[in-house]
Amino acid sequence: MERISAGALNGRPRPTERVIQFGEGNFLRAFIDWKIDRMNEEVGADYGVVIVRPIDGGIPHSLNDSGGVYTVLSRGVGADGSAVSEARAIAAIRREISAVSDWEDTLALAREPNFVAVVSNTTEAGITYNGECQANDAPPASFPAKVTRLLMERYSTCGRDEAPGLQFLPCELIDKNGDTLEKIVLQHAQDWELSIDFQGWVKTKCAFYNTMVDRIVPGYPRDEAESIEMELGYHDPLMVTAELFHFLVIEKRQDQPELVLPLAEKDAGTIITENAEGYKERKVAILNGAHTALCPLALLAGVETVREAMDNAPARAFLDALIQTEIMPHLSLPQDELKVFAEEVLRRFANPFIQHRWYDISLNGLAKFHTRNLPRLKKHWAATGVPPKLMSLSLAAWLAFYIGDFPGAEELPPRDAKDVVQRMNKIAQLKGEGDVEALVGAFLGDECIWGQSMADEELIAEVANGYRFLTAEAFSLNRLTDWCERQ
């Protein structure tokens, strides 16, 4: 079987090189490159991408071997509840180079005025400051230092103060990713004693946009690749699978220029806004918060995957009630928008093509509850005067999971920082005394876990009630109906 090539594009044109991309990984190729490719076709735009591998290693195959063409397979549950699978051959990637072995070629991109934008995903650790990087390194070790060096090249070769700037759309999963990248670039400019004129050019001619990205990308479908390739009619070692859902929020403040990439023009999954905080809050609270709330209950019940839990009617009803009554009322976006997003989240959880394991989700579970669920727990409590019933049950389940008070606990030890596990082991010693309130009180009162004492009498009583319910007999997700009905 021949490898995928431009023939798979069915006549779609190849765009002009105008976007620099740092990172060749699955997420960028199934998210931003896929969006750029669709944008080019649907809007009639002309933006080709040159990928720069920022470090050695990475994916073992080169996009150059297929002329930059590869397949994105979008799969999930449609609005009507049926399974959907959509294959798209991507035309937007023109070539790839390596910042390590092709540094001069990388600098050459900065000298070409046709390039207008830079996208990136160098992992959460990528946008960090490294004071050891120098301007004459070939290349500098860190991603922000590489960016600074590229901007130096553009400024010095394309007209200095009159040089066209670049727009940056970082997709790294950190808060204020654009602001952070700009701050570090300017710090390097100071470290390297670059001119005030250059620093002013970066501030006024270049733009760094904060973004929020959301799409699950499982990557290469190793177990299904042969059958998928038989259906497609070509071999594609860089094929990447993703869920149907995709959402990009670009934060464009009033003092920033209009985006050169018309990503939002015909894509409901891309939004440009002056403030992305409401969308970030929505994702953390509903998507991540629902995962975190149900996770320990599924583990106690011996349920392995998210999809298996979503096939259980009581578990699905628990999540729906949690989102509708304990999360959504305490978020800032309009309730009708939140309702649509919540329905989409439940469809995403039920995706038959993604096997997301609860034990993997349980990593650092208490910290996740602290970040994702505790703010809503507090707001619900303040608004209603009583602790939220469903989140309290989740807290009880996290306690039972961390101290191993459930069948099969030996095979599922908590996965967390050493000090957190040690603290929970110490709390677990109270279990033998038979005083559930004391056990729960020690758990909720641990300021190192929660950042403050949560040992309020009302919350202790509610969580203790849930703990007895979960541990009185072997727990199954079907019993969630009993809990919800008794509340």
N, C-alpha and C positions, 0 to 999 in steps of 0.2 A: 504494500500500500504506500503510495507516494505521500510525502509530507505536505501539509497545507501550504498554499502559495497564494499569490494575488488572484489566481483563477477562482478562488472561493468567494471573491468579492462580487462576482456576477456583474462586472462592469462598473462598479462604483469607483469614482476617481480617487487617486491618492493626493492628499492635501500637501500644501507647501510647508516646509519646516518653519514653525513659528513659536513653538512651545518647548522649553527645556524642562525635563523631568528628572529629578534626583530620586532614584529608586526604581527597581524593576520588578518588585515583588507582586504577589497575587492580588493584594488589596488595591493598589493603584491601577493595575491592569483591568480589574473587574469593576472598578468604581469610576475614577476620574477619566481614564482613557476611554472607557465604555461610554461615559457621558459626552466626552468630546467627540467621539465617533458619531454618536446619534445626533449631536448638535450640528455637526458638519452636514449631515444628510438632511435633517429636518428644517434647518434654518438657511441652508445654502452657504454655510461658512467654509473657511479654508484655513484650518489650523492643524498642521502636522506636528507630531511630537518626536523629539530626539531624547532618548533615554540615556541618562548618565548613571552608570553604576557607581555609587559613592564610595564603596569599599570593595576589597577583594572578596571572592566567594559569591554567595547569593545563589540564585537558581542555576542549575548546572547546564542549562541549554541556552543558546543565544538566539535572540529574535532575528538577528541578521541572517540566520540560516533559512528563514522563511520570508525574507523581505519585510519583516516587521509584522506579518499577519499571524493572528492566532484567534482562538475561539473563546468567547464568553458564553457560558451556559447558565441562564437565569432560571431558577426552579423554585417552585413553592406552591402555595394554595391560593387559587383565585378567589375573587369576591363571591362566586357561587359555590365555593367549597370544593371545587374539583382541582386535581393536581395539574400544574402547568409547567412546561419545560420549553424554553425558547433559546435557540442557538443563534449567535451573531458572530460572524467573522469581522474582526476589527481592522479597519483600514488606516486608522489615524497614526499608528506608530511607523516612522520612516526608517529609523535605524537606532542602534544602541552603541555607546562607547563606554570606556572605563575611565573614571577620574584618576585611577591609580596608574594604569599603563598608557592612557591616552590623554595625559593632562594638557598637553599643548593643543590637542583637538578640542578639549573641553573649553579652554580659554578662547579658542577661535569662535566658539558659539557666541561669546560675549561681544565679539567685534562685529557681528552681523546684525544690522539694524532691523532686519525682518523679525527677529525674535522679540516678543512682546511680553511673555509671561513665563513664570517659573512655578511648577507644581512639585510637591515633594511628599514623601512619607519615609522618613529615615528612622522610624520607630520612636517611641516616647523618649528614649535616651538620645535621640539625634539632635534635638535643639537644645544643646547644653554648651556652656562656656568652657573653653579649654585655653587657659592662659599661656600654655606652652606653644601654641600655634604661631607661626611667623609668616609674614607676607611672602617670603621667598621660598617657603616650603613647596615641594612639587609632587603631590599636592599637600596643603594643610590637612591635618588629621580630621578635624571636626567639620560637620556640615556647615554651620554658620561661618566658619573661617573660609571654607571654599567659596561660599556666597560672597563674602567680602572681597576675596581675590577676584572673582568674576566681575564684580561691580567696579573694582579698580581698573580692570582691563577695559571695560566698556567706557568708563569715564575718560580714560586717557587716549583711547583710539577713535572715539566717535564724536569728538567735539567738546570734550570737557563739560562746561556748564550747559552747553546746548545738546549734549548727548541724550538720546531718548532713554527714558527710564524703563524699568521692568516692574511688572506687577507680580506679587508673590501670593500664591494660594497654598500654604502649607496644610497638609492633611494629617499631621502627627496628632496623636490623641492626648494633647495636653491643653489646659485652659489657656486662652489668649495666645494661641500658637503664633499668629502673625505678629502681635506686639512683642512677644518674647524673642522671635527671630530678629526683628528690627533692633531691639535693644542690644542683643549680643553682637550684631553686625557693627553697630555704632561703637560698642565697647572695643571691638577689635580695631576699628579705625583709630580710636584714641591710643590704644596700645602700640599700634604701628606708626603713630605720629603722622597720620595722613592729614592732608590739608583741611582747613576749615571749609574751604570751597567744596571739596569732595563730600564732606559730611553734610553740608547744606544741600548738595545735589541728591544725596541718598534720601534726605528728609522730604525734599520738595518734588523731585522728579520720579522717585520710586514709591510704590505703595505696597504695604504689607497688610493683608486682610486676615482677620480672624475667621476661622471656619469651624464648623461642627459636621462630622461625617458619621453616617450610620448605614451600614450594610454588612450583613454576615457573609463572609467569603471563605467557605471551606477549602478552596484551592483545587488542586489537581485531583480528579476523581479516580484515584488509583484502582479501586476495586471494580470500577465500571468502565474504565477507559476503552477496553477492547470492544465492548458492545456499542458504546457511543460512537467510536470511530467507524465501525462498520455501518452505522446508520448515516453518519456524516459523509462517508466516502473518502476520507483522508486521515493520515496520521498527524497528530498534533500533540507533541510532548509538552507544550506550554498552554494547553487548554486549561481554563480555570472556571470553577463553578461558583455561583453566588445565589443568594436568595433573590426572590422577585423584588422585594422592597429595597428602595434606595432613597436616601435623603441627604442632601447637602445644604447647609445653611452658610451663607457668606455674609459676614458682618461688614457692611460698608457705611462708615460714618460720614457725616455731612462734609467733613474736610478732606475726604478721599475722592479720587476721580472715579468716573463711571468705569465699570469693568470692561476690558477689551474683549474678553471671552463671553459671548452671549449665551451662557449656560442655562439661564433661567427663562429664555425667551419662549421655548415650547416644551419645557420640562416641569411638570408639576412637582417633581421630586427635587427641585432646586429652588431655594428661596433666598432672596437678597433682602436684608433688613438692617436697620441702624443698630439694633440691639438683639443679640442672639440668646440672651440669658433665659428667656421664657422657653425656647426650644430645648436648650440644654437641660433646664429643670424638668421639662416634660419627659425627655428621654431617660434621665436618671431616675425619676420618680416612678414612671409607669413601666417602661421596658425593663430597666435594671432592677427597680424596686420589686416588681412582680416576680422576677426570677429569684431574687434573694428571699422573698417572703415564702415562696412555695418550696424552695430548695431543701430545707431541713425536714419538712414534712414528708417530701418524696423519699428522702434518704431513710427516714425512720420506717417508712412503709415498704422499703425494699424495691422501689421503682427506680430503674436505671437511667432512663432518658426523659428529656422534656416532652418529646412527642408521645411517649407512653403515658405520661401524666395527663396530657391534653386529651387522650382518648378516654379518660376517666371523667364521667359527668360531674361527680361531686367536686373533684379538683378544679375543673374548669369553672364551676359555679362559685367556688371559693375565690378564685382569681378575679372573676368578674365582679363579685361583691366587694372584694378588697379595693379594686381599682375605682369602682363607682362610688363607694361610700367613704373610703378612708384615704384615698389619694387625690382623685380629681377635684373634690371640693376645695382643696387647699393649694391649687396651682393657679398661676397668674394668667395663662392663656384662656380664651373663651371656651366655655364648656362644650360647645358643639364641635370645635376643633379637637378638643381632647377626646371626645367620644369617638370620633373617626379614627384617631390615632390608636386608641385603646382597642378598638375592633381589629385594626391592622396588626397590633401586637399579638393578640390571641391567634390570628391566622399564622403569624410568623412562628409562634411557638409550636403550632401544629404541622409545620413543614415536614412532609414525609421524606424529603431528600437530605435532611440534616439530622444527624444523630448527636445531639448535644447532651453530654452526660452530666447528671446532677453532681456527681462526685468532683468533676472538674470545676463546676460552678462553685462548689463549696470552699475553694481555696480562699483563705483569708476572709471567711464568711462573716465574722463579727465586725471587722472593719468595713465590709460592704454594707452590713445592716446599719452601722453608724452613719455612713455617708448617704446611703440611698433611702433608707426607711425612717430613721430616727427623726429627721426634720418634719416629715408628715405625721409621725406619731405624736410629736409635741404639738403641732398645729391642730390636729384633730382633738386632742385632749383639751387644749385651750378653748377651742370653739364649742365643744359639746359638754365639757365639764367632767367627762369620764374617759378613761383610757380606751383606745380602739380595740375592739374584741379580737379581730382577725390578726392584726399585727402582734397583739399580746400572745396569741397562740403560736405565731411564728417565733417569737422570742423564746417561748417555752421549748419549742422544738430545737432551736439552736442550742439552748442549754443542755437538753437531753443528748443531742448529737456530740457536743464537745466533751461531755463527761462520760460518754459511752453507755448511756442508759437506754439501750434498745437492742433487739435481737440482731446479731450480725455485726455488732460494733467493732469486733476484733479485726474484721476485714476492711473497715472504713474508719481508720483513725483520723482525727481532725488534721487538716493541712493548714498550718499557720506559722507565724513567727515563733521561735523557740520560747520567748518570754511569755507570749500569750498562752501557749500550750501549758507551760509550767503554772501559770496563774489559774488556768481552768482545772488542772490536775489538783491543785490545792483546794479549790472550791469543791471539787468532786468528793473530797474526804468527808464533807458534811452530809453526803447522801446517806451514809451508814447510820446517822443519828436519827433518821426518820422525820426530821422537821423540815417539811418542804418550804415553808415560809422562810426559814433561816437560810436554806440553800439558795432560794431565789433572791433573797435579800443580799446575800454575799455576791451573787452574780451581778445584780443590777447596781450594787453599790461600789463596784470596782471602777475607780476613777481612771485607772490606766487603760481600761478597755473602752469606756464611754466618754472620757474627757471630763466627766463630772459624775457625781453620785445620782443614780436613777432610782434609788431605793425609797421611793414614795410608797406609803401604805396601800393606796388604791392600786398602783401598778403592780406591787408585790402580790396583792391578793388576786388580781386578774391573771398574772402569769403563773402563779402557783396553781390556780384553778385549771389552767391549760395544761400544766405539767402533769397533774394527776390524771387528766383526761387522756393524755398521750401515753402514759406509762402504766396505767392500771391494767392494761392487757395489750397484746400485740396489736400495733396500730396498722390500719390500712387506710388508703385515701377515701374509701367508701364511707368511713366514719366521719368524714368532714361534714356530711349532711347532718349528722346528729349534732355536731358542734354548732353549725350555722342555725339550725332550727331552735336550739335551746337558748340562743342569744336574744 
